[in-house]
Amino acid sequence: MDNGYWILLIFLFLGAFIAASAIITGKVLGFASKDGKSKFEAYECGMETFGNARVQFKIGYVIFALMFLVFDVEALFLFPIAVHWQSIVNGTLGIPVWFVFIDLGFFFAVLVAGLAYAWKKGWLKWE
């Protein structure tokens, strides 16, 4: 194996070890609550709980998390193109400008279609 692969393998095992040790430590040192009273107490926000949190989580928070993820990936995709834009225009990078425009156009078309779908479903309304 090349030296770079050994370093990668060491970091993968180190990350797995840290994650597993955190989970095991939580299971060993933590306690399980058998009574249901503590589940219905106010936590951090000071407001009394109401309704079913599972239903609210499935409907609201996951949608907002997915919408954030879509636009976060958009920023990650656009950053390398913005950094290397001068090299693309000059032709020193070896990627034709028309290919970049078609690629960006397709990417934005998918994003706009996803945003239109979310808007049509009413997921962007603040209630």
MDAnalysis code that builds the backbone (N, CA, C; Angstrom):
import MDAnalysis as mda
import numpy as np

u = mda.Universe.empty(381, n_residues=127, atom_resindex=np.repeat(np.arange(127), 3), trajectory=True)
u.add_TopologyAttr("name", ["N", "CA", "C"] * 127)
u.add_TopologyAttr("resid", np.arange(1, 128))
u.add_TopologyAttr("resname", ["MET", "ASP", "ASN", "GLY", "TYR", "TRP", "ILE", "LEU", "LEU", "ILE", "PHE", "LEU", "PHE", "LEU", "GLY", "ALA", "PHE", "ILE", "ALA", "ALA", "SER", "ALA", "ILE", "ILE", "THR", "GLY", "LYS", "VAL", "LEU", "GLY", "PHE", "ALA", "SER", "LYS", "ASP", "GLY", "LYS", "SER", "LYS", "PHE", "GLU", "ALA", "TYR", "GLU", "CYS", "GLY", "MET", "GLU", "THR", "PHE", "GLY", "ASN", "ALA", "ARG", "VAL", "GLN", "PHE", "LYS", "ILE", "GLY", "TYR", "VAL", "ILE", "PHE", "ALA", "LEU", "MET", "PHE", "LEU", "VAL", "PHE", "ASP", "VAL", "GLU", "ALA", "LEU", "PHE", "LEU", "PHE", "PRO", "ILE", "ALA", "VAL", "HIS", "TRP", "GLN", "SER", "ILE", "VAL", "ASN", "GLY", "THR", "LEU", "GLY", "ILE", "PRO", "VAL", "TRP", "PHE", "VAL", "PHE", "ILE", "ASP", "LEU", "GLY", "PHE", "PHE", "PHE", "ALA", "VAL", "LEU", "VAL", "ALA", "GLY", "LEU", "ALA", "TYR", "ALA", "TRP", "LYS", "LYS", "GLY", "TRP", "LEU", "LYS", "TRP", "GLU"])
u.atoms.positions = np.array([
    [0.826, -1.186, 0.000],
    [0.000, 0.000, 0.000],
    [0.865, 1.242, 0.000],
    [0.347, 2.274, -0.650],
    [1.024, 3.556, -0.673],
    [0.851, 4.246, 0.684],
    [1.743, 5.169, 1.017],
    [1.688, 5.850, 2.307],
    [0.388, 6.613, 2.516],
    [-0.158, 7.193, 1.466],
    [-1.409, 7.934, 1.584],
    [-2.570, 7.053, 2.002],
    [-2.582, 5.814, 1.527],
    [-3.658, 4.902, 1.899],
    [-3.550, 4.460, 3.351],
    [-2.347, 4.313, 3.875],
    [-2.178, 3.950, 5.285],
    [-2.699, 5.056, 6.187],
    [-2.421, 6.290, 5.820],
    [-2.908, 7.414, 6.617],
    [-4.435, 7.455, 6.593],
    [-5.010, 7.243, 5.426],
    [-6.465, 7.205, 5.310],
    [-7.048, 6.088, 6.152],
    [-6.436, 4.912, 6.103],
    [-6.916, 3.778, 6.886],
    [-6.810, 4.049, 8.384],
    [-5.730, 4.674, 8.804],
    [-5.569, 5.009, 10.225],
    [-6.648, 5.989, 10.666],
    [-6.932, 7.009, 9.852],
    [-7.961, 7.979, 10.214],
    [-9.348, 7.344, 10.226],
    [-9.624, 6.429, 9.311],
    [-10.913, 5.743, 9.325],
    [-11.090, 4.916, 10.592],
    [-10.079, 4.178, 10.975],
    [-10.163, 3.386, 12.199],
    [-10.228, 4.281, 13.428],
    [-9.491, 5.380, 13.436],
    [-9.522, 6.306, 14.558],
    [-10.909, 6.935, 14.704],
    [-11.511, 7.335, 13.604],
    [-12.864, 7.896, 13.644],
    [-13.892, 6.887, 14.115],
    [-13.788, 5.649, 13.639],
    [-14.712, 4.599, 14.082],
    [-14.521, 4.304, 15.567],
    [-13.275, 4.315, 16.026],
    [-13.004, 4.048, 17.435],
    [-13.574, 5.150, 18.324],
    [-13.407, 6.410, 17.931],
    [-13.933, 7.518, 18.723],
    [-15.461, 7.475, 18.767],
    [-16.091, 7.212, 17.636],
    [-17.554, 7.142, 17.599],
    [-18.062, 5.978, 18.446],
    [-17.448, 4.813, 18.316],
    [-17.878, 3.649, 19.091],
    [-17.651, 3.859, 20.579],
    [-16.526, 4.473, 20.942],
    [-16.264, 4.700, 22.365],
    [-17.249, 5.706, 22.953],
    [-17.664, 6.710, 22.189],
    [-18.657, 7.665, 22.679],
    [-20.007, 6.984, 22.897],
    [-20.395, 6.124, 21.993],
    [-21.671, 5.410, 22.137],
    [-21.620, 4.447, 23.322],
    [-20.546, 3.710, 23.444],
    [-20.417, 2.749, 24.548],
    [-20.361, 3.474, 25.892],
    [-19.643, 4.580, 25.965],
    [-19.570, 5.357, 27.210],
    [-20.945, 5.886, 27.599],
    [-21.713, 6.337, 26.640],
    [-23.066, 6.812, 26.919],
    [-23.967, 5.708, 27.422],
    [-23.828, 4.520, 26.868],
    [-24.645, 3.390, 27.310],
    [-24.246, 2.923, 28.706],
    [-22.950, 2.914, 28.990],
    [-22.476, 2.414, 30.283],
    [-22.754, 3.416, 31.398],
    [-22.443, 4.680, 31.188],
    [-22.576, 5.682, 32.240],
    [-23.960, 6.307, 32.317],
    [-24.725, 6.230, 31.260],
    [-26.050, 6.830, 31.249],
    [-27.062, 5.963, 31.975],
    [-28.231, 6.525, 32.199],
    [-29.285, 5.768, 32.856],
    [-30.523, 5.796, 31.968],
    [-31.306, 4.749, 32.086],
    [-32.530, 4.644, 31.301],
    [-33.707, 5.067, 32.164],
    [-34.541, 5.931, 31.639],
    [-35.713, 6.397, 32.375],
    [-36.882, 5.479, 32.074],
    [-37.378, 4.831, 33.093],
    [-38.507, 3.920, 32.905],
    [-39.845, 4.643, 32.995],
    [-39.901, 5.730, 33.787],
    [-41.168, 6.434, 33.935],
    [-41.391, 7.380, 32.763],
    [-42.625, 7.613, 32.452],
    [-42.964, 8.465, 31.331],
    [-43.090, 9.928, 31.698],
    [-42.996, 10.260, 33.015],
    [-43.176, 11.648, 33.444],
    [-42.084, 12.562, 32.888],
    [-40.862, 12.088, 32.881],
    [-39.766, 12.946, 32.435],
    [-39.837, 13.231, 30.940],
    [-40.519, 12.402, 30.200],
    [-40.634, 12.642, 28.768],
    [-41.539, 13.825, 28.455],
    [-42.436, 14.168, 29.379],
    [-43.394, 15.237, 29.130],
    [-43.044, 16.531, 29.859],
    [-41.885, 16.593, 30.488],
    [-41.461, 17.817, 31.152],
    [-40.860, 18.778, 30.121],
    [-40.912, 20.074, 30.469],
    [-40.329, 21.085, 29.590],
    [-38.815, 20.912, 29.563],
    [-38.238, 21.076, 28.387],
    [-36.794, 20.876, 28.239],
    [-36.178, 22.082, 27.561],
    [-35.330, 22.802, 28.253],
    [-34.526, 23.926, 27.787],
    [-35.326, 25.154, 27.360],
    [-36.436, 25.001, 26.693],
    [-37.132, 26.182, 26.203],
    [-38.054, 26.766, 27.261],
    [-38.451, 26.002, 28.265],
    [-39.301, 26.494, 29.329],
    [-40.777, 26.450, 29.008],
    [-41.144, 26.008, 27.826],
    [-42.551, 25.929, 27.460],
    [-43.076, 24.530, 27.744],
    [-44.333, 24.458, 28.085],
    [-44.951, 23.157, 28.288],
    [-45.127, 22.474, 26.929],
    [-44.933, 21.178, 26.917],
    [-45.061, 20.446, 25.655],
    [-46.528, 20.220, 25.325],
    [-46.800, 20.119, 24.033],
    [-48.151, 19.836, 23.569],
    [-48.052, 19.117, 22.242],
    [-49.046, 18.342, 21.932],
    [-49.099, 17.643, 20.654],
    [-48.145, 16.471, 20.574],
    [-48.058, 15.902, 19.401],
    [-47.203, 14.758, 19.157],
    [-45.955, 15.239, 18.430],
    [-44.817, 15.141, 19.074],
    [-43.572, 15.637, 18.491],
    [-43.157, 14.830, 17.270],
    [-43.509, 13.576, 17.226],
    [-43.118, 12.749, 16.076],
    [-43.786, 13.235, 14.807],
    [-45.041, 13.600, 14.881],
    [-45.753, 14.090, 13.700],
    [-45.185, 15.438, 13.285],
    [-44.943, 16.330, 14.240],
    [-44.385, 17.632, 13.918],
    [-42.997, 17.492, 13.316],
    [-42.219, 16.542, 13.805],
    [-40.870, 16.342, 13.277],
    [-40.923, 15.865, 11.836],
    [-41.800, 14.916, 11.555],
    [-41.867, 14.368, 10.200],
    [-42.313, 15.417, 9.200],
    [-43.224, 16.270, 9.595],
    [-43.776, 17.236, 8.654],
    [-42.875, 18.453, 8.501],
    [-42.436, 19.035, 9.592],
    [-41.787, 20.323, 9.521],
    [-40.283, 20.300, 9.444],
    [-39.662, 19.725, 10.440],
    [-38.221, 19.872, 10.569],
    [-37.448, 19.143, 9.482],
    [-37.916, 18.012, 9.054],
    [-37.212, 17.262, 8.016],
    [-37.255, 18.017, 6.695],
    [-38.386, 18.634, 6.402],
    [-38.512, 19.398, 5.164],
    [-37.547, 20.575, 5.165],
    [-37.492, 21.301, 6.292],
    [-36.570, 22.427, 6.363],
    [-35.124, 21.964, 6.294],
    [-34.826, 20.828, 6.906],
    [-33.463, 20.297, 6.852],
    [-33.095, 19.903, 5.425],
    [-34.012, 19.308, 4.704],
    [-33.732, 18.925, 3.322],
    [-33.593, 20.143, 2.423],
    [-34.407, 21.165, 2.655],
    [-34.272, 22.384, 1.860],
    [-32.928, 23.058, 2.134],
    [-32.500, 23.066, 3.399],
    [-31.186, 23.616, 3.721],
    [-30.094, 22.816, 3.037],
    [-30.234, 21.505, 3.051],
    [-29.232, 20.648, 2.435],
    [-29.126, 20.902, 0.935],
    [-30.243, 21.108, 0.276],
    [-30.238, 21.375, -1.166],
    [-29.456, 22.645, -1.470],
    [-29.709, 23.711, -0.718],
    [-29.030, 24.968, -1.005],
    [-27.608, 24.981, -0.473],
    [-27.320, 24.159, 0.510],
    [-25.947, 24.018, 0.980],
    [-25.098, 23.301, -0.063],
    [-25.650, 22.273, -0.674],
    [-24.940, 21.558, -1.738],
    [-24.755, 22.484, -2.943],
    [-25.721, 23.355, -3.179],
    [-25.581, 24.318, -4.273],
    [-24.360, 25.205, -4.051],
    [-24.195, 25.691, -2.838],
    [-23.041, 26.538, -2.545],
    [-21.740, 25.755, -2.685],
    [-21.745, 24.515, -2.265],
    [-20.546, 23.688, -2.397],
    [-20.209, 23.420, -3.858],
    [-21.209, 23.312, -4.691],
    [-20.977, 23.073, -6.107],
    [-20.484, 24.325, -6.822],
    [-21.003, 25.470, -6.429],
    [-20.642, 26.710, -7.114],
    [-19.289, 27.259, -6.690],
    [-18.811, 26.940, -5.514],
    [-17.557, 27.494, -5.020],
    [-16.357, 27.134, -5.900],
    [-16.151, 25.858, -6.280],
    [-14.999, 25.566, -7.141],
    [-15.078, 26.239, -8.511],
    [-16.274, 26.395, -9.045],
    [-16.410, 27.056, -10.339],
    [-16.071, 28.535, -10.195],
    [-16.493, 29.156, -9.104],
    [-16.178, 30.564, -8.881],
    [-14.679, 30.768, -8.667],
    [-14.043, 29.839, -7.995],
    [-12.606, 29.970, -7.740],
    [-11.812, 29.824, -9.033],
    [-12.205, 28.912, -9.888],
    [-11.459, 28.624, -11.118],
    [-12.080, 29.272, -12.348],
    [-12.949, 30.267, -12.171],
    [-13.641, 30.864, -13.310],
    [-12.662, 31.515, -14.297],
    [-11.662, 32.199, -13.795],
    [-10.695, 32.847, -14.682],
    [-9.930, 31.811, -15.510],
    [-9.585, 30.680, -14.896],
    [-8.891, 29.621, -15.630],
    [-9.799, 28.968, -16.663],
    [-11.092, 28.885, -16.361],
    [-12.040, 28.308, -17.318],
    [-12.175, 29.226, -18.523],
    [-12.302, 30.531, -18.283],
    [-12.467, 31.494, -19.370],
    [-11.204, 31.568, -20.213],
    [-10.040, 31.537, -19.584],
    [-8.776, 31.592, -20.326],
    [-8.493, 30.302, -21.091],
    [-9.106, 29.216, -20.707],
    [-8.867, 27.937, -21.362],
    [-7.684, 27.171, -20.807],
    [-7.095, 27.644, -19.717],
    [-5.933, 26.949, -19.152],
    [-6.334, 25.718, -18.355],
    [-7.583, 25.626, -17.966],
    [-8.037, 24.469, -17.188],
    [-8.425, 23.305, -18.083],
    [-8.713, 23.582, -19.334],
    [-9.046, 22.517, -20.280],
    [-10.523, 22.177, -20.341],
    [-11.360, 22.962, -19.703],
    [-12.811, 22.738, -19.739],
    [-13.417, 23.831, -20.610],
    [-14.177, 23.452, -21.632],
    [-14.792, 24.480, -22.485],
    [-15.820, 25.304, -21.706],
    [-15.909, 26.575, -22.034],
    [-16.833, 27.471, -21.336],
    [-18.275, 27.050, -21.590],
    [-18.569, 26.608, -22.800],
    [-19.937, 26.201, -23.107],
    [-20.359, 25.005, -22.260],
    [-19.427, 24.113, -21.970],
    [-19.743, 22.953, -21.134],
    [-20.090, 23.390, -19.706],
    [-19.353, 24.379, -19.204],
    [-19.622, 24.891, -17.857],
    [-20.986, 25.564, -17.818],
    [-21.327, 26.335, -18.857],
    [-22.628, 26.982, -18.891],
    [-23.764, 25.972, -18.966],
    [-23.607, 24.926, -19.758],
    [-24.643, 23.891, -19.839],
    [-24.767, 23.164, -18.501],
    [-23.642, 22.881, -17.890],
    [-23.646, 22.198, -16.594],
    [-24.328, 23.058, -15.529],
    [-23.982, 24.331, -15.474],
    [-24.608, 25.231, -14.516],
    [-26.089, 25.429, -14.809],
    [-26.444, 25.506, -16.083],
    [-27.849, 25.648, -16.444],
    [-28.677, 24.449, -16.002],
    [-28.147, 23.255, -16.216],
    [-28.847, 22.050, -15.774],
    [-28.958, 22.026, -14.255],
    [-27.887, 22.400, -13.574],
    [-27.893, 22.396, -12.116],
    [-28.920, 23.382, -11.569],
    [-28.948, 24.598, -12.118],
    [-29.923, 25.576, -11.653],
    [-31.348, 25.182, -12.019],
    [-31.532, 24.507, -13.151],
    [-32.875, 24.051, -13.531],
    [-33.402, 23.036, -12.517],
    [-32.545, 22.138, -12.068],
    [-32.959, 21.160, -11.062],
    [-33.273, 21.858, -9.738],
    [-32.457, 22.831, -9.358],
    [-32.711, 23.563, -8.117],
    [-34.005, 24.363, -8.185],
    [-34.244, 25.024, -9.297],
    [-35.465, 25.810, -9.438],
    [-36.686, 24.886, -9.450],
    [-36.568, 23.728, -10.078],
    [-37.683, 22.773, -10.072],
    [-37.958, 22.283, -8.645],
    [-36.914, 22.027, -7.877],
    [-37.111, 21.610, -6.487],
    [-37.721, 22.704, -5.645],
    [-37.278, 23.946, -5.862],
    [-37.848, 25.070, -5.130],
    [-39.312, 25.296, -5.509],
    [-39.636, 25.169, -6.790],
    [-41.028, 25.321, -7.237],
    [-41.909, 24.220, -6.640],
    [-41.384, 23.022, -6.565],
    [-42.147, 21.918, -5.973],
    [-42.413, 22.176, -4.495],
    [-41.390, 22.635, -3.767],
    [-41.561, 22.927, -2.342],
    [-42.532, 24.086, -2.147],
    [-42.468, 25.070, -3.019],
    [-43.372, 26.212, -2.927],
    [-44.810, 25.778, -3.188],
    [-45.001, 24.910, -4.207],
    [-46.331, 24.434, -4.544],
    [-46.928, 23.600, -3.421],
    [-46.111, 22.800, -2.758],
    [-46.583, 21.971, -1.651],
    [-46.868, 22.781, -0.388],
    [-46.397, 24.020, -0.338],
    [-46.618, 24.861, 0.827],
    [-45.600, 24.653, 1.932],
    [-44.456, 24.103, 1.610],
    [-43.444, 23.823, 2.625],
    [-42.690, 25.071, 3.048],
    [-42.780, 26.142, 2.287],
    [-42.029, 27.345, 2.602],
    [-42.850, 28.361, 3.382],
    [-44.084, 28.028, 3.757],
    [-44.916, 28.932, 4.526],
    [-44.558, 28.833, 6.002],
    [-44.414, 29.976, 6.616],
    [-44.103, 30.041, 8.043],
    [-45.416, 30.062, 8.816],
    [-45.573, 29.118, 9.730],
    [-46.821, 29.037, 10.506],
    [-46.544, 29.223, 11.976],
])
